[in-house]
Each structure stands twice: as C-alpha cells, then as structure tokens.
Amino acid sequence: MENFYELKLSFKRLPVLGNFKYSPLTPNFASEFIIPYMGRVFFLISAITGFSVLANSQKSIVLQHPSPTILEAEDARRAAEGLFPRCAVGLPVSDFDPTTVGSWELLSDGMVQWHFKVAVPGARGMALYFDRLILPPGGRLRVECEACGLREEVTAAHLDPSAGWLSEFFPTEELSVQYVGPSLTPGVSDIHLDQVAVAYRMLHFPFFPRISEKDFGDADGCQVNARCSPEGDNWHDQRRSVVRILVKEGNYYGWCSGAMVNNTAQDCTPYVLTANHCGAGASVADFKSWKYYFNYESSACANPPGEGTLATQTVTGSLKVASSSDASTVTKSDFLLTILKMRPPASYNAYLAGWSTSNTGSSSGVTIHHPAGDIKKISTYTQALLSATWGGTPGTHWQVKWTSTTNGHGVTEEGSSGSPLFNSSKLVIGHLSGGSSFCTQPNNPDYYGKLWYSWDQTGTTANRRLKNWLDRANTNPTTLSGRNNNCSTSSLPTVDFVADKTNVMAGEEVSFTDLTTGNPFAWTWQVSPTTFSFSSGTSATSQNPKMKFNNQGNYTITLTAANTAGYETKVRTAYIKVTGNISTPEGFDESIPTVSFIPNPAVDRIEFFTDWDRVGNVRVSVTDLSGRILQTAVLSRETSRLNFSFQGQGLFLVRITSDNQPEAVLKLVRTNP
C-alpha cells in the first residue's frame, strides 16, 4: 500500500519526475505538494528554490558480453546459409524504466537532467539502440564515450517518431547517457533503451583478441582500391554510386554493399539497390536505422594510414519498397530496393547508376564493393558472363570469374553482398548474392542476381519487381544511362491521413484515406498493437487500406510516405479506439463491398465511396443520437456527395442501406469550420 506524505513548500519550478503527483505550481508560489513514497525513490531538498530527485537504484546497466565461440559458430552457419555477415550483436535491455535507472536532477534554469551508464565488461566496441526516442522541443540526448573523448548528440529535429535511433559505435566497454531538457511527459515524450549493440568483428576496433577484424583495412590483401589506375580509370562515375550499408535486422548488425540507381523519370529519387539476403526480413523500424556511407574510399591507390574522416558522409534511414522475398535469404534473383530518408547532400557528389535489363552476358566489366566493410574496392572481369542458377530457379544469376590486374586480383568477401555488377557499357546488370572467390582461390566463380530477372520476373506485384519503381511511367526501356545527383530541390512529403471512423467495435472494418501532399508514390502503414488485419484485399503498402481490429483498446496508426525527395512519417497515437464486438447483420454478404465516407470529422459535406457497379444505389439517412432523422438522400456513382442541410455540431449517426446489403450504421462527427 502506498504511504503518502504531505509537504507544503515553495519552489520556483518542479519537474515531472519519478512516481509522484503534485498540484500545479507557479514560480515562487507556496503550493501544497503531495508525494506517494514508493520505496524506490528518495527525495533531497536542495534549496528553497530547487528540488532534486535521485533514483535509489541502479546507476548503471551492466550486461554480459557474448561468447566468442558461440559467435564464431553462428557466423559460420550464417555464411553457409547465405545471410549477411554480422559485425555486432544486440544484447537486450529488459525492464528499462527511467524512474528506476540513473539519477535525475533539476537544473538552475528549470530544465531537468537524467544520467545513467551502460557497460559490457570486456567489450571493445558498443552502440546503443533506442526503440523509442521521442524528445520534447528543447530536449537533447547525448551518448558519450568518456574514456575516448567521443560523443554523439540528438534533438527532436533529428528523430523520426516512428523509428528507433541507433548511436554510432564507440571503442569502449562503457557509455554514458545524458538527457537534458524539459520534463518527460508520458504519451508525449519517451526514452526507451532496447539493445546494446556489441561490436566483435568488421569494425574499427577488435572485440575479442581471436576475432580481430575491423572494417577499415580488413579486406584481404589481393583487393584493389577503387581509385587505382588503370583498374578504376574508367569507372569514376560508377564508383560514386556505390555505398557501404550498416544493416540492422532485429538484434543483428552487419555490412553489405549497394548502389544508388537512376529511374526513367530522371528525378533523383534516392533509390539504393542491394541484395535481398542483406536484411529483407528487417522491420520497418529496422530499415529506418540503416546507415548508408558515401565515399568511404581511399583518395589514391594506396591504403590511407587511418580511417580519419572517411566514414562521415552518411544518410541514416530507408524504406523498403521491393524485394524478391520478405525473408533474408537468397531467393530467386536476390534483389532488395530501398528509398533513402532523403537525397544525399550535394557535397557527397553522389551518382545514380544506369542499368540494363538485357539478358545477354557482358564480355567484360567490374564490380565495386566494400569487402568486410572496408573502403571501396574494384574487381575486374574479362571473361564473358555465363547464365547460372541459384537455389533451383533457372537463369536467375550471372556467373562471373575475376581477372588479375595491375594492382592485384580483386575478388569478393563478406560485406560485398549487394554490390553492383557493371557491364562493358558501365550499366548495372546484377547484384551480388555470393560465391566462392577468395584471395587464396581468386579464379573461383561468384554469382550476381540478374537485373533482367529482378525487373519483372520475380513476382507480379509492385513489391516484387524493380520495374514498378525504376520505370514508374511504364515506358519499358531496356537501358537507362546514369546521372549526377543534381536535380532541382524537391521537398519531402507532408504526410497525413484520416480514418472514416475512429471509435469502432472489435471486428468492424475501418477505411483509411491518405491525405499526403507532395506527390507520394510509396506508402507503408504500421499499427500498434499488432492485433489487427488488413481487409478487402488491401495491405501495408496500399495507399488507402482497410483494417479490422481484433481486440478492445487503443491502436496507434503510423503512415510513412515517400516521394522523389525521400520519405516522412505521420503518427496518430491511440487513434483507433475499439470497444466491444461487432455482430454480422442477418443477410449480410461479405462478398459485397461496404460503403464508406470521408472525411470524418467533417464540416459541411461527406463523400461516399464503394464499388458502385456491385453495390447499386445507396440510401442514406443522417440522424441524431435519439434517432430523429435530419437528412436523407439516395446516392450513386454520379451523385456520391452529401451536402449537409441540417444544423449543429457533435456526434451523429449515418444509416446506410443498399440494393444488396442490409443497413449499416456509422458514426459521424461534425465540427465547426
């Protein structure tokens, strides 16, 4: 049972901290302050004008680092299964609660400060993943490596409310986290640490002595830097299209390669093409944590003495629009297409590679890639490509054998997956799935999924084909040249949506209408909790989906929409409120489409929509809550709008019947203009 202690004190300001209640205070005003003491928080009165709260619990989160033997065995298995190579694993943080972790303090300027530490003893590299990080205006979160003098800071302006946030990797076994800003308000702002990512290979600091790979300088010795002459002399533009990708899939982190690609609209849409096995099973939030590195390369043929600032040109966040499957495996031609959060800045000097849908093997060309997450390399072939099979589907891949050149005998390694294969015309014709070439066996073949197959043969829907995205106007070219990323400035979409009703019964269908401006062409819907289903043939990528919610409670709806500049997100928290269960009216035929209307709330009119050919005429009556009829109408395809002729605001009922269905009753909210 809670013990309440009543204090009457005068404070300038008081933060919302811990598990207590207080009545509103104004500066220098004596007010009654009521504290329920919970046994885990104690209070220190520091001065008549200040108040501090310290958590009487753990100041640090300490986790045990994983076994190197287990990691090595898992990596061997993943390599055999064709999965992307990990460089780090995420250790889950359980029961993370800001009221019981770290210390809180009220600052002299009225802001609050929260501080805690995260440690993995024995680790040499760490990053933090917050699955929820929503900061109030004026708030900032800092992750700091005190031992190495490095830090990273974010504010609300840097964050996507629908996604988590992944910090940089720091060479340390302990990180310090500090929040400074206004008080955190439940339901409005939120900080939740979900994982501690522990680096153990293919990063710039070794985790275990026996697994000492890093990323910079980790590629095998036969590899050729992309700026070497003569190997890279004729591929300057194509080199600028290639990116290193830090992949997150669940609690696994790793490296892949990819390339920005052009589209027939020539509008600089920031598409990146990589391999399906590079994390196609990642969640929407995972993709929004992917980090794309531009110009991670040597400025000359020789390796530079250190990484320096090579890894500073990045774009964080992407949206998956198409893949050969939704599992991270080499399926069919093994392609994955994403849209970056935004176009890379002009200072990155990025290039959008051209491509060819030809199924004729090229006699020569190159791949440009990031083996083991290292700086950009180039591998050359001078033997004609052969059509090959991977996983049983004939003709999905190109077989390539690499050639010895002036500065080495380039091959591919883990981390090269997804890299583009260029033909002799400098066009992308494939994306790397895998193979058996090594510096010790440089003449063994590698296999690249054919762009020809990925174009329109991997599936019949847009989320399984490149054609629907790289040729949105359906012009059906066979080749497209590359271009510089120098299109005129374009604004990100302004995302919004509305539901035809927000207070529903469990099992009742809800229609959502996209109201996004800025010419969007890709949509992804998320729902929390996940006890719902899409209905009437719609899906998570439909522009205007329909959903049914299974359980009572509140559902948060998130829409991410993309245009030629990138993507933005709209979150409506607790938007759909579900109560009770819906019963199916006698005689109801589920094969007949339902009738819905938008907008809701409305001001002076609503628009009805359905499959008019199947439904027939629709009879509508608007009543108040007592059942008094205020307006009636008969609607059809030609007269589908109802202009209100009744007065008043508030909640009304819209009763709908059609030639083929019994009556349905929907709620309507009418507001002032």
N, C-alpha and C positions, 0 to 999 in steps of 0.2 A: 504494500500500500504506500502511496506517495505521502511524504511528510512535507507540509507547506510551512514556510517561514515568511513572515511579513516584515518588510523593511520599508521605512519611509526615509528616502534620501534625495538629495538634489544633485543632478548630473547635467552636464552640457548636452551630451548625446549618449545613446545607448545602442550597441549593435544587437542584431538578431543572432544570437549565438547559443549553441548548446540546446538543451532541452528545457527551456523555461519560458514563462509568459511574463509580459509586462504591459501596463497600460501606456498609451501614447504619452511621450514626454516632449516638452518644448525646451529650448536652451535655458538653463539657469532657473528652471521651474521645479519646485518641490512637488513630487508626484508619488503616489502610492505604487510600490513595486513588489510584485508577488512572485516568489521563486518556489517551484516544486523541486525539492532536492531529491535526486535520483540515485545517489550513492556512487556515481561515477564521475561527477563533475564538481569541482570546488571553485569557489569564487574568492578573489582577492580584491579588496577595495584599495585602489592605489592612491586616490586623492578625491577631494570633493567634486572635482571636475572631470574625473576619469574613471574607467571601470575596466578591469582585465579579467579574462576567463582563461584558465588553463585546463587542458584535459588531464584528468587524473588516470591516465592510461598510457598506452604505448606512444612513445615519441618517434619510433622508427618501425617500419615494416621490414622484417628480415625474412628472406626466402632462401631455400637451399638450392644451390646450383645443380644442374642435371649431371648425370653420369656420362663421362666422355665415351665409355664403352657402349652404352646404350645408344648414344647419339650416332656413333660410327656405324653401328649395326642398322639403325633406322635409315641413315643416309645411303648405305649400300642397297638396302631394299628399295628405297625411293628411286635410286638411279636405275635399278633393274626394271622398275615399273614405268620409267619414262616421266617421272614427276620432276618439277622444278627443284633445283638444288637449294637447300636451306643455308642461310648464313647465321640465323638466330632462331631461338625458340622462345615463345611467350610463356612465362610462369604465371598462373592465375593468382589474382589477389582476391581472397574471399572476405566477405563481410566488411567491405570498406565503408566506413561511416565517418564523415567529417566531424561528428560530435564526439568520437572516441579516439581519433587518430590525431596526433600532433598537438600543437598549442595555438591558442587564439589570443589576440591582444587588440585592444582599442588604441589607435594611434592618436596623437595630439590633434591631427586635422579632422578627426571624426571617422576616418577610414578604419577598416579592420585588417589585421594581418594574421594569416594562418600559415604555419610552418611545420613540415614533417620531413623525415628522411626515409629513403628506400635503399636497402642493402642486399646484395647477394654475395656473401663472403667467398672469396676466391675468383670472382668474376673479373675479367679484364675489359669487358665492354657491356654497356647497358643502354637501353632506351625505355621510355615509359609510354604506354598506350592507355589513353583515357577514352573509354567507350562513350562517356557523356561528358562534354565540356562546354557548358553554356555560361558565359560570363556576363555580368551586368555591365552597362556602359560605365567606363571609368575603372573597371577591374582589369587586372593583369595577372597572369600566371607565369612563374619563372621556374625552369628546371636548370639546375646548376651542378656542375662538377667542381666542387670546391678544391679537390686535390690537383686538378689540371687547369684551373682557371678559365673554364669554358662555361657558357650559359646560353640558354635559348628562352625567349620570352614571347608570349602571345597575348592578344587582347581580343575582345569580342569581334572586332573588324576582321580578324584573321580566321575566324572559325565558321564552319558550316554546322548549323544547329541539328542537321540530320545525320551527321557523321561524327566519328570519334576523331581524336587527334593523336598522332604519333610523333614523339620528340625525335630529335637527332640521336644517333648513337654516340655515347661518350666513353672514352677509355678509362673506366673506373669500376670499382665494386660498390660504390655508394653515390647516390644522387640526392640532392636537397631540393625540395619543392616548396615554393612560397607563393601564396596568393595575397595580393594587396588590392583593396578596393572597397566598394560598398558592401553592406551585409548581404549574404546569400539568402535569397527568398525562395522557399520551396515552391516548385511548379513554374518558376520563372528563370532561376539560375541553378546550375548544378555542376558539381565536380565529382567524377567517379573514376577512380583508377581501376582498370580491369586487368591489365597484364604488365609484367616487367619482362621486356624482351632482352634475353641474354645472348650476346654475340659469342660464337665459338669458332667460326672459320669464315674465310672470304670477306673479312672486314679488316680494317687497317690496324687492328690490334689483336694479338692472339688471346684466346680464352684459356686453352689448355696447352701445356708445352708440347704434347704429342700431336696436337691439331693446330699448326701454326700458320695456316693460310690466312691471308688478309683480304684485300681486294686489290688495292694499288700494288702493282708489282707481283701479283700472284699468278699470272698466266705463265704457262710453260715456256721454256726458253726458245722454242722454234718459232714462236708467234712473231708477226711483223707489225710494227706500229703503223697506223693508218696513214700517217704523213710521210712514210718512207718513199724514197724515189728509187726505182721507177714504179714500184707497185701501186702507190697511191696517186701518181701524177694525173691520171685522167678521171679521178673519182672525187674531186673536191666537193662538188655539189651533193653527190650522194652521201658522202661522209657526214655532211651537216644534217642529214635527215635521221641519222641513227642515234638512238637513245639507250642509256642504261636504265633499267627499271628495278626499283626495290619493291618487291611483291609482298603483300600481306594476304594470307589465306588462313583465317582462324587464328591459331596461335603459332603459325609457321611464317617465317620471313626468309626471303631469298632473292637471288638475282636472275633476271632474264634480260634479253635484248629485244629491241623493236625498232620500227622506223615510222616517222610521220609520212603519210601518203596523201597525194592530191586527189581531188574529186572533180567530176566533169563540170560542176558549177564554177570551178576556179575561185572559190570564195574563202579559201584559207581555213575551212573547218579543221580544227586540230585533231584529226584522226591519227591514232597510232595503231599499227598492225604488228601483232606478235603471235605467239603460239598459244593454242588452246590449253596445253598442259601447263602453261605458266599461270595457274591460278584461276581458271574459268569457274571453279567452284566457290570463289570468294563471294562474300555477301556484298550488298550494295555499299554498306559502311566500310568494308574492307577495301573495295575499289577506291573509295574516296580518301583512303590513306596511302595509296600507291604513290611513289615518288619517281619522277622521270628526270634523269640527269642529261643535260645537253652539254656537248663539247667536253666531255670527260675524256681527254686525249692529250697526248704529248704534242707540243708545238713543233717538234722536229722528229727526225727518225729515231734518235737515241732516246732511251728512257730518261725522264727527268729525275733529279736526285731525290725528290719527295713529292707528295701529293699537293702540298701548298693549297692554293685556292681552286684547284681543278673541279672540285665537287660542289661548287657554289651556285651554278646555274641550273636551277631546278624548277619544276612545276609539280605541285602536290595535288592529287585528286584526279579521278577519272570516272567515267560512266561507261559500263559495258553496254554495247548496242548489238553485237552479234558475235556468235562463236559456233564452232562445229558441234559442241555439246555443252551441257551445264556441269560437267564433271571434269576435273583437272586430269585428263588423260589424253593420249594421242588417239583422237577419234577422227576417222575419215581424213580430211586434209589438214586437220590440226590448226585451225586459224582462230584468232581472237582479235576483235576490233573494239577499241575504246575511243571515247572522246575526252580530251583533257578538260580540266576545270576551266581553263582559259587558254587563249593562244599564248605561246611563249613570247616574252618581250622582244622587241626589235633588236635589242642589244645581243640576244642569243644568236642572231643571224641564222635562224633555222631554215631548213629547206623541206618542201613536201615532195617526196619522191614520186616519179612517174611509174607506170606499171603497164603490163601486157597480159591479156587473157589468152594468149596463144598457147596451144598445146604442142608446139614444135620445140624440141630441145635446143637450147643455145649451144654454140660451139666453144664459147669462152665467156668469162665474166669473173665476178668476185662476190664474196660476202664480206660485210663489215659488221663487227660484233664486239662484245665485251666478255671475253672468256674469263671465268672465275670472278666476274665483277671488276676486272682490271680495266685499264684505259683502253681506248678503242684500237682494235686490230683489224688487219685486212688479210684475207686468204684468197688465193687466185686459182682458177681452174682453166685449163686449155684443152681439155677433152670434152667432146660432146656429151651433154646430159642424157641420161637414159630414163625412160619412164619406168617407175617402180611401184611396188605395193607395200603398204604398211598396215598390218592388222587385218588383212583379208579382203579389203576393198581394192580391186584392181585399178591401177593408173592414177592413184591419188598423189603420188610423190615423184620428185626428181631425185635420181641418184647422181651424186657428184663426187669426183675424186680430185684432190688438190694437187697443185704443181709446185715444185721447188722454184724459188725465185731468188733474186739477187741478195736479199737480206734475210732469207730463212725459208721455211716450208710451212706456211700457215696451215692450221687445222682448226677444229672447233673443240670446245670444252664445255663443262657445266657453266651455265651463265650465258652461253652463246645462244641458247634456245630462243626462238622467235626472231632471230636476226634475218634481215632480208637477203635473198639471193638475187643478184642483178645479172641480166643477160648482157650480151655484147653491145646492145643499144642503150645500156645504162638504165634499164627499166626493171622494176621488181617483178619477179616471176615466181617467187616462192618464199617460204618462211620456215626456219629450221625446226624439225622435230627431234632429230638426234642422229646417232650413227656410231661408228667405231674408229674414227680417225683420232690418233694421238700423236704427240711428238715422237714417241717411240715406234709408232706404226702409221706414218703420215700418208701412206698410199691406200689405207682402208677407206671405204666409202662413207659418206654422210647422206642424209635424206631430208629433203625440204618439201613440205606440203605445197602442192601446185596452186598458184593463184587462179589458174584456169578452173580448177575443181572448186575452190572456195568461192568463186564468182557466183555461180548459180546452181551447183550440183550437190551442195552439202545438205540442202533442205529446200522446202517450198515456201517457208515464211521468212519475213524480213530478219528475224533474229538468228537465222541460219545461213545467211548469204551476204557476200560483200556487195553484190550488185545494187541492192536497195539503198545502200549508203554512199558508195563511191560513184553512183550514177542515179541520183535521186530523180532526175528528169527523164530517165528511161531512154537515153539516146543510143544505147547499145554500141559503144565504141569497142575496138579491140586493143587499142593502145591509148595512152594518155601521157603526155610529157610532164615532167616535174616543174615546180615553180618555187620562187622565193616566198617566204612568209612575209609579204609586204602589201597585203590587201589594205584597203582603206579601213579606218577604225570602225568597229562594229560593237554595239552594246550587248551585254548579256541579257537574257530574257528576264522579264518581270513575271514571276510565277504566281499564279493564283488559281483557285478552283472553288467550286461550290457543290454541295450535295442537295438533291431535291427535297430531302428531309434529314433532320439531324436527331430527332427523338423517335426511335423505332422500336418495334418488337423484335425479339430474337427470331431470326429466320426471315425477316422481312427484307426485300430487295431494296437497295439504295443506289440511285444513279448519281454519278459524279460527272461534272462538266468542267473541262479545262478552260480557264479564263486567262491563260498566259498570253502576254503580248511579247512582241519581238520575233515573230515568225518561228516558233519552235517546230522541230520535226522529230524529236525523240522524247519519250516520256517514260518514267519509272515511278510506280506507286509503291509505297511501303505502309504497312498497317501494324500497329502495336496496341494490344497483344495480337498474336497471330491466329487467334481462334476465329477465323473468318474464311470466306472463299470468294473467288471471283465467279460471276454468274453470267448467264445469257451469252456465252461464247467470248467473253472479254478476258483480259489477262493483265498482268502487272505492267505491260508496256502499251496498253491501249490508251488512246488519248482520252476517251470518255468511258471509263469502265463502270461496271455494275458489280456490287458486292452484297453478300449476305453475312451477317454477324451472328455467331452461334451462341454466345454467352451474354448474360447480363453484365453491365458495366460500361465504362467509358473507353472509347477507342481513339487513338491518335492517328491522324492521317498525314502522310508526307508525300509530296509530289516533287520530283526532280525533273526539270525540262531543259532540253539543250537546243541551241541554235548554232549558227556559224561561228559565234564567238566563244562558246563553251556552255556551261550549264549553271543554273541556280536552283534553289530549293525553297519550298514553302512548307512549313509545318503548322498544322492546326491541332493543338493539344486538346485531348478529351473532346473531340469534335462530334463524334457519333456517340449518343447515349442510348443504350439498349436496356429495355425493361421487358420482362415477361416473355411469353412465347406467342408467335403468330399462328393462327389456325387457318387452314386452307378452306375457303368458302366451298360449299357444296356446288358441284358442277364446274369447278374451276379447271381449266385446261392449261397445263403448264407449257404446252407447245405453242400457245398463242402469246405473242409479245405483250408485256404490260405497257400501260400508258403512264408517262411521267410528265412533269413540267418543271421549268426553270424560269426565273431564279426563285429561290426560296431562302431567305426572306425576299419579299417583293414590295414594290411601291404602288404602281398603277396598272400593271398587266403581268400576265404569265404566258409562256409559250409551251404548248403541248407537243410531245413528240412520241412516235411509236412507228411500227411498220403498218402504215395505213392500209396497204393492199390486203393484209391479213386480218386486221382488226375491224375495218369498216368504220362507220360513223361512231362518234364518241359523244355521249350525253353527259353534261357536266352540270352540277349544281353546287353552289357555294352556300354554306350555312354557318350560323354562329354555333357556339357550343351547346345551346339549348335546342338546336335542330331547326330553328327558324330559317327558311330559305331566303337568301339575299339576292341571288342571281342565278339564272340558268342559261344554258346555251347548248347547241348541237355543233360539234366541231368535225372537221375533215382535213385532208391534206391542204386544201385551198384556204380554209379558214381555221387555222390551228392556234390563233392567238385569242386570249380572253382579256379584253379591256375592262377593268373593274368599274361597275356602275353603282357600287354600294359605298357607304361611308364608314369611317372608323379604322382604328389600328388594333393590332393584337393577334390573337390566335383564332383561326377559322378552320373549317373542315371543307375539303373538296371531295365531293362524291362523284365517282366516275363509273359509268357503265358503257358497254359497247355492244355491238351486234353479236359478238362471240364470247363475251365474258360477263360474269355476274358483277355486282357492284364492288368497287374498291374505295376505301376512304383514306385520304391523305391529309396530313396537317399542312396548313399554310400560315405563315407569319407575315403580316402586313405591317410595314413601318412607314414613318414619315419620310418625305423626300429628303 
